[in-house]
């Protein structure tokens, strides 16, 4: 996958099939758009995603936490078959681009769009004035065809990034997974912690999330961990470890079943499957050890019953 970043001066070498959006969460609705553009590869088009290098909500004020970080989006898009990812710089100048200029200068001239798909809530250009109707109106002049893609419904309601965000903040990881089409995950590099788990016979991987990742409520979660392409059943604590303190703030501490080795400095992706209990402060290390043992035993039982994605 080719990534175009930190520039507005680019031109694709072939015709493209384009999906436009913020893609926060890369939920089922987004995946439907991406499926549409990858289908156009059979017609010789480049499957192209146009998004922004920063959250529009964060730029204009408001939500700052991300469901999906830039690095996570890159990995997801590549896995879904995207050829070109355009991470368009969002600043005062580019935010002032009129919708008409965006279509003619960027979509037509630079991206050489032959096919553009979008959802009914598409907005682009200055003040978000551009919509699907404008996109369709310029199709003949721009030499591309458009397709309006209906939203996806899950549990009786339309899937949206806002709805996913609400479910994450509620700790309803099962609902989140149904809307994303995959478990909610946290990626990063394993850092040195206090190494307390190792001293009490339960070594854990201390993960500091990438970017401004939105974390669910602090607590213990049944999880699965991806390491070097292999999936390990695991159990994770999200939070600040109040009993011993976390010097680097909130993180994800994970115990991997069946793994024996050094994880420091290695990249992990932890998939949070289901909430077990809230984070607690204990009256010392022995009480913490007892609860960790109970959590690990409960996690082992959870995975043996086949609740994890590995068994689906």
C-alpha positions as CSV (number, residue, x, y, z in Angstrom):
1,X,0.0,0.0,0.0
2,X,1.3,3.4,-1.0
3,X,0.8,6.2,1.6
4,X,0.7,9.8,0.6
5,X,1.2,12.1,3.6
6,X,2.1,15.6,4.6
7,X,1.5,17.0,1.1
8,X,-1.3,18.4,-1.0
9,X,0.8,18.2,-4.2
10,X,0.3,14.7,-5.6
11,X,-1.0,13.0,-8.7
12,X,-1.9,9.3,-9.0
13,X,-0.6,7.5,-12.0
14,X,-3.8,5.7,-12.9
15,X,-7.5,5.9,-12.5
16,X,-8.8,5.4,-9.0
17,X,-11.8,4.2,-7.1
18,X,-12.1,6.6,-4.1
19,X,-13.8,6.3,-0.7
20,X,-13.8,9.6,1.4
21,X,-14.1,9.8,5.1
22,X,-12.6,10.2,8.6
23,X,-12.8,6.4,9.1
24,X,-12.8,6.7,12.9
25,X,-13.1,3.2,14.1
26,X,-13.1,1.6,10.7
27,X,-16.5,0.1,11.5
28,X,-18.8,-2.1,9.3
29,X,-20.0,0.9,7.3
30,X,-16.5,1.9,6.5
31,X,-15.6,-1.6,5.6
32,X,-18.6,-1.7,3.2
33,X,-17.1,1.4,1.4
34,X,-13.7,-0.1,1.2
35,X,-15.2,-3.3,-0.2
36,X,-16.8,-1.3,-3.0
37,X,-13.6,0.4,-4.0
38,X,-11.5,-2.8,-3.9
39,X,-14.1,-4.4,-6.3
40,X,-13.2,-1.7,-8.8
41,X,-9.6,-3.1,-9.0
42,X,-11.0,-5.7,-11.5
43,X,-11.6,-2.7,-13.8
44,X,-8.0,-1.5,-13.4
45,X,-8.6,1.2,-10.9
46,X,-6.5,1.9,-7.8
47,X,-8.5,1.3,-4.6
48,X,-7.9,4.7,-2.9
49,X,-8.9,5.9,0.6
50,X,-8.9,9.7,1.2
51,X,-8.8,10.7,4.8
52,X,-7.2,13.2,7.1
53,X,-3.9,13.2,9.0
54,X,-5.7,14.3,12.1
55,X,-9.2,13.9,13.5
56,X,-11.5,16.6,12.2
57,X,-13.3,16.7,15.5
58,X,-10.0,17.3,17.3
59,X,-9.0,20.0,14.8
60,X,-12.2,21.9,15.0
61,X,-12.5,21.4,18.8
62,X,-14.3,18.7,20.8
63,X,-13.4,15.0,20.8
64,X,-9.7,14.3,21.0
65,X,-9.5,10.6,21.7
66,X,-9.4,8.2,18.7
67,X,-11.1,4.9,18.2
68,X,-8.4,4.0,15.7
69,X,-5.0,5.6,15.6
70,X,-3.3,6.6,12.4
71,X,-0.9,3.5,12.7
72,X,-3.9,1.2,13.3
73,X,-5.8,2.6,10.3
74,X,-2.8,2.0,8.1
75,X,-2.6,-1.7,9.1
76,X,-6.4,-2.2,8.6
77,X,-6.5,-0.5,5.2
78,X,-3.6,-2.5,3.9
79,X,-5.2,-5.8,5.2
80,X,-8.4,-4.8,3.4
81,X,-6.7,-4.4,0.1
82,X,-6.4,-0.7,-0.2
83,X,-3.8,0.4,-2.8
84,X,-3.4,4.1,-2.0
85,X,-4.0,5.8,1.3
86,X,-4.1,9.6,1.2
87,X,-3.6,11.2,4.7
88,X,-4.6,14.7,3.7
89,X,-3.1,17.5,5.9
90,X,-5.9,19.2,7.8
91,X,-5.0,22.8,8.6
92,X,-6.6,26.3,8.3
93,X,-5.7,26.5,4.6
94,X,-7.0,23.1,3.5
95,X,-10.1,23.4,5.7
96,X,-11.0,26.5,3.7
97,X,-11.1,24.6,0.4
98,X,-14.5,24.9,-1.2
99,X,-16.4,21.7,-2.0
100,X,-16.3,22.5,-5.7
101,X,-12.6,23.1,-5.7
102,X,-12.0,19.9,-3.7
103,X,-13.9,17.8,-6.3
104,X,-12.2,19.4,-9.4
105,X,-8.7,20.0,-8.1
106,X,-8.2,17.0,-5.8
107,X,-10.7,14.3,-6.7
108,X,-10.6,14.7,-10.5
109,X,-7.2,16.2,-11.2
110,X,-4.9,14.7,-8.5
111,X,-6.7,11.4,-7.7
112,X,-8.0,10.8,-11.3
113,X,-11.2,9.4,-9.8
114,X,-13.2,7.2,-12.1
115,X,-15.5,5.9,-9.3
116,X,-16.4,7.5,-6.0
117,X,-18.6,5.9,-3.3
118,X,-19.9,7.6,-0.2
119,X,-22.4,7.2,2.6
120,X,-25.4,9.5,3.0
121,X,-23.7,11.5,5.8
122,X,-20.7,12.5,3.7
123,X,-19.5,16.1,4.3
124,X,-16.4,17.7,2.8
125,X,-14.9,21.1,2.0
126,X,-15.3,24.4,3.8
127,X,-17.8,24.3,6.6
128,X,-18.6,20.7,5.6
129,X,-20.8,22.1,2.8
130,X,-20.0,19.4,0.4
131,X,-22.3,16.3,0.3
132,X,-23.2,13.4,-1.8
133,X,-25.6,15.5,-3.9
134,X,-22.8,17.9,-4.9
135,X,-20.5,14.9,-5.6
136,X,-23.1,13.4,-7.9
137,X,-23.8,16.8,-9.6
138,X,-20.2,17.1,-10.7
139,X,-19.9,13.5,-11.8
140,X,-20.5,14.1,-15.5
141,X,-18.1,17.1,-15.6
142,X,-15.5,15.3,-13.6
143,X,-15.7,12.1,-15.6
144,X,-16.4,9.8,-12.7
145,X,-19.4,7.8,-11.6
146,X,-20.8,7.8,-8.0
147,X,-22.5,5.3,-5.8
148,X,-24.4,6.0,-2.7
149,X,-23.8,3.3,-0.1
150,X,-26.5,2.7,2.5
151,X,-25.5,2.6,6.2
152,X,-25.1,-0.8,8.0
153,X,-27.4,-1.6,10.8
154,X,-26.4,-3.7,13.9
155,X,-28.6,-4.5,16.8
156,X,-31.5,-2.6,15.3
157,X,-29.7,0.7,14.7
158,X,-27.3,2.3,12.2
159,X,-23.6,1.9,12.9
160,X,-21.7,5.1,13.4
161,X,-18.4,6.1,15.0
162,X,-20.4,8.0,17.6
163,X,-22.3,4.8,18.5
164,X,-19.1,2.8,18.7
165,X,-17.5,5.4,20.9
166,X,-20.5,5.3,23.3
167,X,-20.1,1.5,23.5
168,X,-16.4,1.7,24.2
169,X,-16.9,4.1,27.0
170,X,-19.5,1.8,28.5
171,X,-17.1,-1.1,28.3
172,X,-19.5,-3.1,26.1
173,X,-16.8,-4.8,24.1
174,X,-19.2,-7.3,22.6
175,X,-21.3,-4.6,21.0
176,X,-18.2,-2.8,19.9
177,X,-17.0,-5.9,18.1
178,X,-20.3,-6.4,16.4
179,X,-20.2,-2.8,15.0
180,X,-16.5,-2.9,14.0
181,X,-16.6,-6.4,12.5
182,X,-13.6,-7.2,14.7
183,X,-12.6,-6.9,18.4
184,X,-11.6,-3.5,19.7
185,X,-7.8,-3.5,19.9
186,X,-5.0,-1.5,21.4
187,X,-1.5,-1.6,19.7
188,X,1.9,-0.5,20.9
189,X,5.3,-1.5,22.0
190,X,5.9,-3.5,25.3
191,X,7.6,-1.2,27.8
192,X,9.3,-1.9,31.1
193,X,7.0,-1.6,34.0
194,X,7.6,-2.4,37.7
195,X,8.0,-6.0,36.7
196,X,5.9,-7.0,39.7
197,X,4.0,-9.7,37.8
198,X,7.3,-11.4,37.1
199,X,8.4,-11.4,40.7
200,X,5.1,-13.1,41.8
201,X,5.2,-15.7,39.1
202,X,2.7,-14.1,36.7
203,X,4.7,-12.1,34.1
204,X,2.8,-9.6,32.1
205,X,3.4,-7.3,29.1
206,X,3.0,-3.6,29.8
207,X,1.6,-1.8,26.7
208,X,1.5,1.9,26.3
209,X,-1.2,2.7,23.7
210,X,-0.3,4.5,20.5
211,X,-1.4,8.1,20.0
212,X,-4.5,9.4,21.6
213,X,-6.2,6.0,21.8
214,X,-9.6,5.9,23.5
215,X,-9.6,3.3,26.2
216,X,-12.6,1.6,27.7
217,X,-13.4,1.9,31.5
218,X,-10.5,0.8,33.7
219,X,-10.7,-2.8,34.6
220,X,-9.9,-6.4,33.8
221,X,-10.9,-7.7,30.3
222,X,-10.8,-11.1,28.7
223,X,-8.6,-10.6,25.7
224,X,-6.5,-12.1,22.8
225,X,-3.1,-10.9,21.9
226,X,-1.5,-10.9,18.4
227,X,2.3,-11.3,18.4
228,X,4.2,-11.9,15.2
229,X,1.0,-12.9,13.5
230,X,0.1,-15.5,16.1
231,X,-3.0,-15.2,18.3
232,X,-2.6,-15.9,22.1
233,X,-5.5,-16.1,24.5
234,X,-4.9,-13.6,27.2
235,X,-6.3,-11.5,30.0
236,X,-5.7,-7.7,30.4
237,X,-5.9,-4.9,32.9
238,X,-6.7,-1.5,31.4
239,X,-5.9,1.4,33.7
240,X,-3.3,2.9,36.1
241,X,-2.7,-0.1,38.4
242,X,-3.6,1.8,41.6
243,X,-2.1,-0.8,44.0
244,X,1.4,-0.3,42.7
245,X,1.1,2.8,40.6
246,X,1.8,3.3,36.9
247,X,4.6,5.8,36.2
248,X,3.6,6.3,32.5
249,X,-0.2,6.8,33.1
250,X,-2.9,4.6,31.7
251,X,-1.9,1.5,29.8
252,X,-2.8,-2.1,29.1
253,X,-1.1,-4.9,31.1
254,X,-1.6,-8.3,29.6
255,X,-1.0,-11.9,30.7
256,X,-0.5,-14.3,27.7
257,X,-1.5,-17.9,28.2
258,X,1.0,-20.4,26.7
259,X,3.7,-17.8,26.1
260,X,7.2,-18.1,27.6
261,X,9.7,-15.5,26.4
262,X,10.9,-11.9,26.5
263,X,8.4,-9.4,25.2
264,X,10.2,-6.1,26.0
265,X,10.5,-3.8,23.0
266,X,8.2,-6.0,20.8
267,X,5.0,-4.8,19.1
268,X,1.7,-6.2,20.3
269,X,-1.9,-5.9,19.5
270,X,-4.3,-6.6,22.3
271,X,-7.9,-7.3,21.4
272,X,-10.3,-6.6,24.3
273,X,-13.2,-9.1,24.1
274,X,-15.2,-8.8,27.3
275,X,-15.3,-6.9,30.6
276,X,-14.6,-9.0,33.7
277,X,-14.4,-6.5,36.6
278,X,-13.5,-2.9,37.4
279,X,-10.0,-1.9,38.3
280,X,-9.5,-2.1,42.1
281,X,-6.9,-0.9,44.6
282,X,-5.9,-3.7,47.0
283,X,-4.4,-3.7,50.5
284,X,-1.0,-4.9,49.4
285,X,0.8,-7.3,47.0
286,X,-0.6,-10.5,48.5
287,X,-4.2,-9.4,47.9
288,X,-3.2,-8.3,44.4
289,X,-1.7,-11.7,43.7
290,X,-4.8,-13.5,44.9
291,X,-7.0,-11.4,42.5
292,X,-4.6,-11.9,39.6
293,X,-4.7,-15.6,40.2
294,X,-8.5,-15.5,40.2
295,X,-8.5,-13.4,37.0
296,X,-6.1,-15.7,35.2
297,X,-8.1,-18.7,36.2
298,X,-11.4,-17.1,35.0
299,X,-9.7,-16.1,31.7
300,X,-8.5,-19.6,31.2
301,X,-12.0,-20.8,31.6
302,X,-13.4,-18.1,29.3
303,X,-11.1,-19.1,26.5
304,X,-11.6,-22.9,27.0
305,X,-15.4,-22.3,26.5
306,X,-14.5,-20.8,23.1
307,X,-15.6,-17.2,23.5
308,X,-12.5,-15.9,21.8
309,X,-12.3,-15.0,18.1
310,X,-10.0,-18.0,17.6
311,X,-12.9,-20.3,17.9
312,X,-15.4,-18.4,15.7
